[in-house]
Amino acid sequence: MTRHGKNCTAGAVYTYHEKRKDTAASGYGTQSVRLGKDAIKDFDCCCLSLQPCRDPVVTEDGYIYEKEAILQYILHQKTEIAKKMKAYEKQKQALKSEGQLESKSEERQRAEKFRQRENNIVSKPINPFTSGKSKDDESQKGSTSSDTSAGESSSSSALPSFWIPSLTPEAKPTMVKKPSKTVFCPMSGRPLKMSDLISVRFTPLDPSLDRVALLTRQDRYVCAVTKDTLGNSVPSAVLRPSGAVVTMECVEKLIWKDMIDPVTGDKLKEKDIIPLQRGGTGFAGSGVDLKAKEARPVMQA
């Protein structure tokens, strides 16, 4: 397309390029950006700290964590669950005490009604000259006592700080639900226990390199059997008995036949082969969506 065609502003058609440009400038519409390499987690990095693992462990779903980080997460979740359970028990006791108070107040009201009914039964002759005055005096005393009690109750029930949101008439106490005692995996959302964590043993590409020199390399680890380089573009799995990391190609071609761990020689089951969850790559065939989307309000025409 020529330069004149790109800068044409007198056309009757609202082109797609102009629409995208105006949408980005106006702040309306969904924006999508393709993720770069810096936003993709490497296959050997912790899902919590996003750093290369020093002592890696893997869950049964294939998510790798730093052992220290995931243990701190589990302990923190257990502490939070204990706090929520304590608040729930406190609320339960408060509701129980309120129910007991209501039952006692109902009993008092029934007793008061019974006493009033019993007092209405006249067992002595009434003096017509003093009965009216006594009733008037009692009514006056009752009105004054009721006024004073009403004033005291109104003053005691008055809100001390009406500007506090929790003391406004519209504010209602939030009901605490009974918390679940199960700790869930932060990535898969499934129940997680310390006993479910499996130690992972990566085979370094060059055993002579120290940890710092190893982390600065792009290719750090290889398959424990075929010595193929591991990465986000290479599907890999962890063998439960030995914790060795091998490629899925090695699993399909070598391990599936005999179902024996090539490192330790132990007999394997199907659940002992745990596929690793890896980050995306720059290729569309990796099966990972590399686009980040932000939903914004749509501009009405």
RAQUI-V344735 format. One record per residue. N is the residue number from 0. RES is the residue in one letter. OMEGA is omega as a letter, one per 40 degrees, with the letter a starting at -180 (NA if undefined). D_CENTER is the distance of its C-alpha to the mean C-alpha in Angstrom with 1 decimal. Layout:
BEGIN
n;res;omega;d_center
N;RES;OMEGA;D_CENTER
N;RES;OMEGA;D_CENTER
END
This chain:
BEGIN
n;res;omega;d_center
0;M;a;51.2
1;T;i;53.5
2;R;i;52.6
3;H;a;54.2
4;G;i;52.0
5;K;a;48.7
6;N;a;49.8
7;C;a;51.2
8;T;a;50.1
9;A;a;52.7
10;G;a;51.3
11;A;a;50.5
12;V;i;47.4
13;Y;a;44.0
14;T;i;43.0
15;Y;i;39.6
16;H;i;39.9
17;E;i;40.6
18;K;i;37.8
19;R;a;35.2
20;K;i;36.8
21;D;i;36.8
22;T;i;33.2
23;A;a;32.1
24;A;a;34.3
25;S;a;33.4
26;G;i;29.6
27;Y;i;29.1
28;G;a;28.0
29;T;i;25.5
30;Q;i;25.9
31;S;a;25.5
32;V;i;26.0
33;R;a;26.6
34;L;i;24.7
35;G;a;27.0
36;K;a;27.4
37;D;a;25.7
38;A;a;22.4
39;I;a;22.5
40;K;i;21.3
41;D;a;24.2
42;F;a;24.1
43;D;a;24.7
44;C;i;22.1
45;C;i;19.0
46;C;i;15.7
47;L;a;14.2
48;S;a;17.4
49;L;i;19.0
50;Q;i;22.3
51;P;a;24.8
52;C;i;24.2
53;R;i;26.8
54;D;a;25.9
55;P;i;23.8
56;V;a;22.2
57;V;i;20.9
58;T;a;18.8
59;E;i;20.4
60;D;i;18.7
61;G;i;20.3
62;Y;a;17.7
63;I;i;19.5
64;Y;i;18.2
65;E;a;20.3
66;K;i;21.0
67;E;a;20.7
68;A;a;17.4
69;I;i;15.7
70;L;i;17.5
71;Q;i;16.3
72;Y;a;12.7
73;I;i;13.5
74;L;i;15.5
75;H;i;13.0
76;Q;i;10.5
77;K;i;13.7
78;T;i;14.8
79;E;i;11.8
80;I;i;12.3
81;A;i;16.0
82;K;a;15.7
83;K;i;13.9
84;M;i;16.6
85;K;i;19.3
86;A;i;18.4
87;Y;i;18.4
88;E;i;21.8
89;K;i;23.2
90;Q;i;22.4
91;K;i;24.0
92;Q;i;27.1
93;A;i;27.4
94;L;i;27.4
95;K;i;29.9
96;S;i;32.2
97;E;i;32.1
98;G;i;33.2
99;Q;i;36.0
100;L;i;37.1
101;E;i;37.3
102;S;i;39.3
103;K;i;41.6
104;S;i;42.2
105;E;i;43.1
106;E;i;45.5
107;R;i;47.0
108;Q;i;47.5
109;R;i;49.2
110;A;i;51.4
111;E;i;52.3
112;K;i;53.2
113;F;a;55.4
114;R;i;57.1
115;Q;i;57.9
116;R;i;59.3
117;E;i;61.5
118;N;i;62.7
119;N;i;63.8
120;I;a;66.4
121;V;i;69.7
122;S;i;71.9
123;K;i;74.5
124;P;a;76.8
125;I;i;75.4
126;N;a;77.6
127;P;a;77.7
128;F;a;78.6
129;T;a;75.6
130;S;a;72.9
131;G;a;72.1
132;K;a;71.9
133;S;i;69.7
134;K;i;67.3
135;D;i;67.3
136;D;i;66.8
137;E;i;63.9
138;S;i;62.3
139;Q;i;62.6
140;K;a;61.2
141;G;i;58.4
142;S;a;57.6
143;T;i;57.7
144;S;i;55.5
145;S;i;53.0
146;D;a;53.0
147;T;i;52.5
148;S;i;49.7
149;A;i;48.1
150;G;i;48.4
151;E;a;46.9
152;S;i;44.0
153;S;i;43.4
154;S;a;43.6
155;S;a;41.3
156;S;i;38.7
157;A;a;38.8
158;L;a;35.7
159;P;a;36.3
160;S;a;34.0
161;F;a;33.7
162;W;i;31.9
163;I;a;28.7
164;P;a;26.1
165;S;a;25.2
166;L;i;29.0
167;T;i;29.8
168;P;a;31.1
169;E;a;28.3
170;A;i;25.5
171;K;i;24.2
172;P;i;22.3
173;T;a;18.7
174;M;i;18.4
175;V;i;15.9
176;K;i;14.8
177;K;a;15.4
178;P;i;12.4
179;S;a;12.3
180;K;a;13.9
181;T;i;12.7
182;V;a;10.9
183;F;i;9.3
184;C;a;10.3
185;P;a;8.2
186;M;a;10.7
187;S;a;11.8
188;G;i;9.1
189;R;i;12.2
190;P;a;13.1
191;L;i;14.3
192;K;i;17.2
193;M;a;19.4
194;S;a;22.3
195;D;a;20.7
196;L;a;20.9
197;I;i;24.1
198;S;a;26.1
199;V;i;27.1
200;R;i;30.5
201;F;i;31.2
202;T;a;34.9
203;P;i;35.8
204;L;i;38.1
205;D;a;40.6
206;P;a;40.5
207;S;a;42.8
208;L;i;40.3
209;D;a;38.2
210;R;a;34.4
211;V;i;34.8
212;A;i;37.3
213;L;a;35.2
214;L;i;32.1
215;T;i;34.3
216;R;i;35.4
217;Q;i;33.9
218;D;a;34.7
219;R;a;33.7
220;Y;i;33.5
221;V;i;35.6
222;C;a;35.6
223;A;a;36.8
224;V;a;39.5
225;T;a;40.6
226;K;i;39.8
227;D;a;38.4
228;T;i;36.2
229;L;i;32.4
230;G;i;30.2
231;N;a;27.6
232;S;a;30.5
233;V;i;31.4
234;P;a;29.4
235;S;a;29.3
236;A;i;28.3
237;V;i;28.1
238;L;a;30.5
239;R;a;29.1
240;P;a;32.4
241;S;a;33.2
242;G;a;30.0
243;A;i;32.1
244;V;a;30.8
245;V;i;33.1
246;T;i;33.2
247;M;i;32.7
248;E;i;36.3
249;C;i;37.4
250;V;a;35.5
251;E;a;37.1
252;K;a;40.6
253;L;a;41.0
254;I;a;38.5
255;W;a;38.2
256;K;a;42.0
257;D;a;42.2
258;M;i;38.6
259;I;i;39.5
260;D;a;37.5
261;P;a;39.9
262;V;a;39.0
263;T;a;39.3
264;G;i;41.2
265;D;i;38.8
266;K;a;38.5
267;L;i;35.3
268;K;a;33.5
269;E;a;31.5
270;K;i;28.2
271;D;i;29.4
272;I;a;29.2
273;I;i;25.6
274;P;a;25.4
275;L;i;23.6
276;Q;a;21.0
277;R;i;22.6
278;G;a;22.3
279;G;i;24.4
280;T;i;28.0
281;G;a;30.3
282;F;a;31.7
283;A;a;30.8
284;G;a;31.3
285;S;i;28.4
286;G;a;26.2
287;V;i;23.4
288;D;a;22.9
289;L;a;23.7
290;K;i;23.5
291;A;a;21.0
292;K;i;21.2
293;E;a;20.7
294;A;i;21.3
295;R;i;23.6
296;P;a;25.9
297;V;i;29.0
298;M;i;32.4
299;Q;a;34.6
300;A;NA;38.1
END
